[in-house]
Amino acid sequence: MNPQALRQRFAGRVHLPGEPGYDENRRSLNPAVDARPALVVEAASTADIRTAVVTSRALHVPFSVQATGHGTHTANDGGILVRTSALATALVDPDRRIARVGAGTRWGAVLAAAAPFGLAPLSGSSPDVGVTGYTLGGGVGWLGRRYGFAADSVVRAEVVTADGRTVTASADRDPDLFWALRGGGGNFGVVTALEFRLHPVARVFAGAAYFAADHAAEKLAWYRDWAATTPDELSTAALLRRMPDSPDLPEAVRGRRVLTVKAMYAGDADQARCRLRPLWNAVGPVLHEELSTTRYADAAMGGTPARYLDLFPALPDPVLRVLAGAHEDGLASTVEIRHWGGAMASPGAGAGPVGHRDLPFSVIVDASVPALSAALRPYGSGGSFLNFLADPGRTASAYTAADLRRLRGVKAAYDPDNVFRVGHNITPDVHPAARVAAR
Ligand SMILES: Cc1cc2nc3c(=O)[nH]c(=O)nc-3n(C[C@H](O)[C@H](O)[C@H](O)COP(=O)(O)OP(=O)(O)OC[C@H]3O[C@@H](n4cnc5c(N)ncnc54)[C@H](O)[C@@H]3O)c2cc1C
């Protein structure tokens, strides 16, 4: 079909190869993905999204959706790419403690809309990340141990399905689709609006403290044992880092190898300090501390790019020795152990398929080191978390076997032709019984 004729079908701007705006809108933030779609649509409405889905099916070309490009891992070459950036709205109902956002909204907008009411969304490490992609992938933030994954707070999603219908999914309408959306990623439709619960958190005690990285394996063992005793109000991570030799950094940590403990406590500073003190005593003295009481919306916790990612049922000493050794030998510049659990591990009935809720620790390393992966393999679960998974080929590892089976059944019911396959793909179960069971 003539691309110029296609342009007429959309209310939003359409960019074809070679036109101004094409490069800017086709790009993601992932330098490894250099997609060349046949057409990029800046959706102006749900109708544009529906038209894009129906058209890509009719033309048998790939379809994909991008809000911010923070989580794009697969190139859409020759297909239709829908940009949702123009559909960025954030409405807060303070009485019901509910936010409603459009498909292209970033967390920063929700934080700003919720903060005046003393409310917080379950956002993550960056206000620039898109709410929809983050939430569909589970969404782990620094209030996660207290209130669960972002996906657990979703109450309603408006979705354009693979057959071009507009569906509102909730606990009692299209419940299987609603279940699958809350952790299953972009596999089940294009979400045009999301509604989710906000939580009564105005201020938090948050930041990071830095310690020397000598005896790192022993210090990580202290962290592991201490973390197991912490309340759900406290979310933490321990990192081994090589700090840059930058004049912008405090002298005490500049150019050094350090152990950093990041923490966010949803409560007052005195209680937080009391909780943190045993760890500080064990791994101290403190070289530098940047912990303070701040608005939740202003807490900047940062993240670690995951070249290695695994979830661990426990962190026995040999694991910690391998991690400490890899850092000391310069094989990785950041090693992060994050403490999960709390409300994420006990979400209540009907929660979505965010995998491996029972595993209390993740290990993320910012380098791909085959010897390190091999040494850790006997101890790890082999599981992953969708939002931190750079390799779409490992998508299945983000789910338990039972959830993956059910997800494939729901996929067969709502997207049997796998229209929504660009990205972390869950393939439809080809057995007709799965489709019937999921509807
Ligand atoms: C700097 C940074 C910090 C991060 N911090 C965290 C964190 O703290 N916690 C966490 O859990 N994750 C975190 N992530 C991961 C992030 O949540 C995922 O990469 C997420 O997919 C980003 O969504 P996006 O919409 O911004 O990205 P995009 O690249 O625009 O979209 C990513 C994918 O989301 C899906 N998607 C997006 N919009 C829609 C829609 N409307 N309908 C259906 N599917 C859609 C599609 O599959 C798309 O390929 C972080 C990522 C980065 C780069």
The ligand as a MOL file (V3000), in Angstrom:
LIG
                    3D

  0  0  0     0  0            999 V3000
M  V30 BEGIN CTAB
M  V30 COUNTS 53 58 0 0 0
M  V30 BEGIN ATOM
M  V30 1 C 17.2560 4.5370 33.5140 0
M  V30 2 C 16.3080 3.3940 33.7390 0
M  V30 3 C 15.8190 3.1610 35.0150 0
M  V30 4 C 14.9170 2.1010 35.2420 0
M  V30 5 N 14.4840 1.8600 36.5130 0
M  V30 6 C 13.6130 0.8460 36.7210 0
M  V30 7 C 13.1470 0.5660 38.0470 0
M  V30 8 O 13.5420 1.2050 39.0230 0
M  V30 9 N 12.2420 -0.4440 38.1970 0
M  V30 10 C 11.7620 -1.1780 37.1450 0
M  V30 11 O 10.9150 -2.0360 37.3450 0
M  V30 12 N 12.2050 -0.9360 35.8890 0
M  V30 13 C 13.1220 0.0330 35.6620 0
M  V30 14 N 13.5950 0.2510 34.4010 0
M  V30 15 C 13.1350 -0.6130 33.3160 0
M  V30 16 C 11.8720 -0.0250 32.6730 0
M  V30 17 O 10.7920 -0.1440 33.5620 0
M  V30 18 C 11.5470 -0.8100 31.3890 0
M  V30 19 O 12.6270 -0.6410 30.5060 0
M  V30 20 C 10.2490 -0.3540 30.7630 0
M  V30 21 O 9.9400 -1.2350 29.6910 0
M  V30 22 C 10.3380 1.0600 30.2380 0
M  V30 23 O 9.0990 1.4620 29.7210 0
M  V30 24 P 9.0360 2.7080 28.7380 0
M  V30 25 O 7.6370 2.8610 28.3100 0
M  V30 26 O 9.7290 3.8360 29.3630 0
M  V30 27 O 9.9600 2.2030 27.5230 0
M  V30 28 P 9.6050 1.9370 25.9910 0
M  V30 29 O 10.9150 1.5370 25.3630 0
M  V30 30 O 8.8980 3.0710 25.3930 0
M  V30 31 O 8.6450 0.6820 26.0330 0
M  V30 32 C 9.1550 -0.5580 26.4310 0
M  V30 33 C 8.1670 -1.6480 26.1470 0
M  V30 34 O 7.0280 -1.4730 26.9720 0
M  V30 35 C 5.8760 -1.9300 26.2860 0
M  V30 36 N 4.9470 -0.7970 26.1830 0
M  V30 37 C 5.2130 0.5170 26.2860 0
M  V30 38 N 4.0660 1.2210 26.1580 0
M  V30 39 C 3.0730 0.3260 25.9710 0
M  V30 40 C 1.6680 0.4110 25.7890 0
M  V30 41 N 1.0250 1.5820 25.7730 0
M  V30 42 N 0.9490 -0.7200 25.6400 0
M  V30 43 C 1.5660 -1.9290 25.6530 0
M  V30 44 N 2.8940 -2.0820 25.8140 0
M  V30 45 C 3.6340 -0.9660 25.9870 0
M  V30 46 C 6.3030 -2.4030 24.9260 0
M  V30 47 O 6.5030 -3.7840 24.9770 0
M  V30 48 C 7.6180 -1.6800 24.7350 0
M  V30 49 O 8.5100 -2.3980 23.8830 0
M  V30 50 C 14.5010 1.2790 34.1540 0
M  V30 51 C 15.0110 1.5130 32.8730 0
M  V30 52 C 15.9160 2.5390 32.6560 0
M  V30 53 C 16.4730 2.7520 31.2760 0
M  V30 END ATOM
M  V30 BEGIN BOND
M  V30 1 1 1 2
M  V30 2 1 2 3
M  V30 3 2 2 52
M  V30 4 2 3 4
M  V30 5 1 4 5
M  V30 6 1 4 50
M  V30 7 2 5 6
M  V30 8 1 6 7
M  V30 9 1 6 13
M  V30 10 2 7 8
M  V30 11 1 7 9
M  V30 12 1 9 10
M  V30 13 2 10 11
M  V30 14 1 10 12
M  V30 15 2 12 13
M  V30 16 1 13 14
M  V30 17 1 14 15
M  V30 18 1 14 50
M  V30 19 1 15 16
M  V30 20 1 16 17
M  V30 21 1 16 18
M  V30 22 1 18 19
M  V30 23 1 18 20
M  V30 24 1 20 21
M  V30 25 1 20 22
M  V30 26 1 22 23
M  V30 27 1 23 24
M  V30 28 2 24 25
M  V30 29 1 24 26
M  V30 30 1 24 27
M  V30 31 1 27 28
M  V30 32 2 28 29
M  V30 33 1 28 30
M  V30 34 1 28 31
M  V30 35 1 31 32
M  V30 36 1 32 33
M  V30 37 1 33 34
M  V30 38 1 33 48
M  V30 39 1 34 35
M  V30 40 1 35 36
M  V30 41 1 35 46
M  V30 42 1 36 37
M  V30 43 1 36 45
M  V30 44 2 37 38
M  V30 45 1 38 39
M  V30 46 1 39 40
M  V30 47 2 39 45
M  V30 48 1 40 41
M  V30 49 2 40 42
M  V30 50 1 42 43
M  V30 51 2 43 44
M  V30 52 1 44 45
M  V30 53 1 46 47
M  V30 54 1 46 48
M  V30 55 1 48 49
M  V30 56 2 50 51
M  V30 57 1 51 52
M  V30 58 1 52 53
M  V30 END BOND
M  V30 END CTAB
M  END
